Amino acid sequence: MDETAALRLRRAVRRIAESTRERAATGVGPEEADDVAGTFGTDGALGFDPFPFLRALHEAGSRAVVVGQVAGILHGSTELTGDLDLLWDGTPEQARALRRALTAAGCTDLPDLDRPQVVYRVTGASGDLCTSALAWGDMDVTPCLDRAAVTHDPAGFDILYADLDDLILMRRSLGRPKDHRRAAELESLRAWTP
């Protein structure tokens, strides 16, 4: 299986660490991110390392799909981030898998997975857990779960992430300034994809 996307994310995580090494915490969390700058400008970028949670998701049998800017990075975006957002199907079976992964990754306050969108925090990452029931502009994101791309991390686990066309549509549907900018970048990447 192809490791290219996982290696892109590993490089981005190193860049995030290097770029934030001298940055002091401000008390601004990812949920308070600016609609232009995104979560890289928040404390979420400090110590950001999604890999332990991504491994835990794989090991727990979760079919959660990476969306948001981490998915953009997996596709080749150069913009950095400070959170890891996931889309999942909302079923009881997948809720159990998510709870196992959250616990394994150090979550001490399990979120209420009966809601369409909840914030989570694990060691090294935080973000939103969204079900397909969440209103995503005028887009139905349910089919995105079945069309997810897969990359294999060299450490021995798979990462599911939003298909490029789906991610562009998600960005356009949300419509914030950072989403339009990132959708344009993704469209330019698509133009270079063989």
N, C-alpha and C positions, 0 to 999 in steps of 0.2 A: 504494500500500500504506500502511497505517496506521502512523504514527510515534509514536502516543501512548505505548506501552509503552517505546520507546527513550528518549523525552524524560523519562519518569519516572525511568529509570535514570540519565540524565545529571544530573538534579536531585539524585538520591540521592548520586551520586559527588561532586558539589559539597558537599553537606551533610557527607559523610564527611571531605572535606578540611578544611572549616571546623571540624568538631568535633574533629579530631585535630591541628590546627595547633600547639597548645602541648603536645601529649603527647610525652613522652620514650619512646624504645624501652625495653622491659623484658626483651627476650630471649624472650618467650613467643610462639611461632608459632601459626598457625591450627590446626595439628594438635593443639595442646594446649588448645584452646578449652574453656571451661567449658560444661557441658551446659545451663546456665540462660541465661547471658549471650550465648553464641555468639562468633563470630570477631571481632565489632566490638571486643571488649575485648582483642584480641591485637595484636601488631605487624603483622599482615596488613592492618589498616585504615590503617596509615601509608603514604601514597602510593598507596592503592588506586585503580587505574584499569584496569578490564577492557576498555576499548574498543580498544586496539591489538590485543589477542589476539582479541577478537570479530571485528574486521575481518580479521585473518589467517586465522581459521577460515573465514570466508566466501570469501576469496580463494583458499584452498587447496582449496575444494570439500568441506570437512568438513560432515557432517550431524550433528555433535555438538549435543546439546540442553542448554540451560542448565537446571539444577535448583537446589535449595537456595534460600537466601535471595535470591540475585540474581533467580531466577525469581519469587519472592514479590514483590520490588520491581517487577519488570516488570508484575505483576498489580495493583500498588497498595499493597503493604505499606509501612508507614512505618518498620519496623525496619531499622537499618543493618547492614552486614556487613563482613567483611574478607577474604572469599575468593570464588572463582568455581568452582563445581562443575559438571561436565559429565557427561552420559550419552551413550554412543555404542554402536554395534552390535558392536564387536569384530572386524569383518571386516578382512582384510588391506588391502583398498582404502581403507577409512576410517582404518586405522592409518597408511598412507602420507600421507593428507591431514592427519592430526593431527600427524605428525612435521614436515611442511612448515610447518604453522601454528606449532608450537612453536618451530621454528628461526627463522622470520620474526619472532616476537615476543620473541626474545632468550633462549630457553632454551639454556643451555650444558651441561646434564646431562640428556639425553633419558631419560625414564623407560621402563621395560620394559612395553611395551603388550600383552604376552602375559598379563598378570595382570588379574584382574577389577576391581581398584582400585589405582591408583597416585597418588602425589602428584606434582604438577608445579610448576614455578616459572618464570614469564616476567617480563619487565619490566612492572611495575605490578600483577601479580596472581599468585596461587597458589591451589591447591585440589586437588580430587580429580578424576581421570578415571575414571569407572566404566563398566563394560560391563553389559549386561543380565544377564550371568552372576552378578553380585554378588548375594548374598542381601540382600533389601530387606525384612526382616521376612517376612511371608507373602505379599507382593505380587510379582506378576510384572510387571516394569517394561518388558518388551519392547514391548508395544503403545503405550507412551508415546512411543516414537520416531516412530511414524506419525501420532500425534495431536498432535504439537507445534504450538504457535502460532507465528506469525511476525510480527515487527515490522521495520519498515524504519528504519534510523538515518538522520538527515538528512545524515550524512557519506557516504552512498552504499553501505551494505551492509545485509544482512539478518541478524537474530538469531533463531535458533530457541530456543524456551523451552517448558518443560512446560506443558501444558494445565492450567487452574485445577483441575478436578476431579482430574486425575492428581496434581498437586502436593499437594493436600489429602490424598489417599490415601497418598502417599509420606510426608508428615509424620506421619500417624496410624500408619503401619506402623513407622516408626523409633521413635516413642514417647518420646523424651527430653523433659524439661520444656519446652525451647525449641520443640520440634516441636509439642507440644500447644498451646502459646500461639500459635504462628504459624498452625497449622491453624485455630484458632478465629478469628483475625483474617481469614484468607482466606475462611472461611465467611461472615463478616459482609460482606466485600467482594462475594461472590457474591450476597448478598441485595440489594445495591444495583445489580448489573449488569443492564442492560435486556435 
